[in-house]
Amino acid sequence: MSEGARPGAVDRVRRLQGWRRWLFAFGAGAVSALSTAPFGLWPILFLTFPALILLLDGPPSSGWRAIRAAAATGWWFGFGYFLASLWWIGNAFLVEAGVFAWLLPFAVVSLPAGLALFSALGLATARLLWSRGPMRVGAFAFGLGGAEWLRGHVLTGFPWNTFGYALAENLALAQSAALVGLWGLTLAAILIFAAPILLLDGSRRARLLGPALAAAVLLVAFGWGSWRLAQPAAPLLPGVHLRIMQPALPQDQKFAYGERQRILDDYLALSAQPSQVYPGGLKDVSVLIWPESAFPFVYEREPWARERIEETLPDTVILVTGAARYGPPPPGQTSFFYNSIRVMDGHGTVLQNADKVHLVPFGEYLPFQRVMEEIGFEQLTRQRGGFASGLTLKPLLIPGLPTAAPLICYEAIFPGAVIPEGERPGFLLNVTNDAWFGATPGPYQHFLQARLRAIEEGLPLVRAANTGISAVIDPVGRIVASLSLGEKGNLDVGLPPASDIPPPAAGHPHLAFLLLLIMTFIIALNGLRKS
């Protein structure tokens, strides 16, 4: 675009009103979804965030009408972003289409519509602090960054595809999460991606200084991250021989109780196969790991299952598997069923359990469970009464391994909430079942977020996923070994050690975010004072 044409285009965006404004905001949000996995086109935000600022610049210029217009702009932007980046959730409603397909439009539209309320709040807050100069970038970052933090915490939180993950797409840039955590990375990302707006207006100093500073931060972060990744990896822990079994079992078969014996036999047969790494098969394995909800039954109610496991597993092998558990409900809860990780010895004896704490709404429980069930609703797992949640995250003791921090399914997406109280664990263990979502962007997004937890905590990650992506990741996010989405097989690998010193984000996951939030607020106030 020529220099002479640029001001005209900018003014046209600023002057958009009515449905044209909302459509433009929606489109900008939808295009922004290209920054998420598996696309990873994060530079697109250098265009969409400045476009959003131009919309906030436009009419009405003051008063509550301006706040309402900003909120509407934020909602349409957020709706476009979440609709385009979370549409794959609808795939789960097609697994049992005869029961749940009618809910698909509601789920695909209502979740993005609800999440967009946070971006509406963020831009309304930004507009309260708005000024006409370059300092409005501070108001934009304060409002949107604060809203993203709220999205990650309100009503149990849902920090999926927070804008900081755009920078995490590049592993060198992702290293900054070890210093500032996801929330600090998110606020920094908003500031960086908004910086090109200063090229269009403001003083000559602002046009040069703002984008140059953003570029410098990116270059320094990339350089430091590249240096960190260039350091030699620590040797794998001696005597640890992991086998992660990825069965690639379709979701419509996974909970088929009538197929329970065939499913377990297939698991055991696949797990026992010899490989180049372990030519003796299970005789060379110390710990065998299966994904979330591996059994379509309650283990203690099927004595034949223990017999099959004892027949197949050598005495020296420990089995770690996701499986439902039956037990007394916690105080204030009514369900007797838990989504758990279970540790068994070679005789099939259960040694320890870790129960899922952070359940998935509408997947594992219903809000107002009893009332919703009485009017005919079911959660996707179709477990009457839903699942009970564990009270606290507890360390998992697995013979032959360091202490594990157990994370079931999407528990791995919550920064600062993946480590049990007490002594620092030796690794993160994430078992999951992303078969609900098929070959869509969902499993790739989940994997990216789990990998960032390893970087933030300075801990290796062992991940067992039914259909993938299963992997072992070291404390700086490097993939030691992995199985692709949809691939059936075993991942035979050792375990990297934890970093010697926990990174700053591990001990203070919100500190950098709070400091940056205060800084952006001061910048915004300074802009108001000068306007």
Order of alpha helices (4+ residues) and beta strands (2+ residues): alpha-alpha-alpha-alpha-alpha-alpha-alpha-alpha-alpha-alpha-alpha-beta-alpha-alpha-beta-alpha-beta-beta-beta-alpha-beta-beta-alpha-beta-beta-beta-beta-alpha-alpha
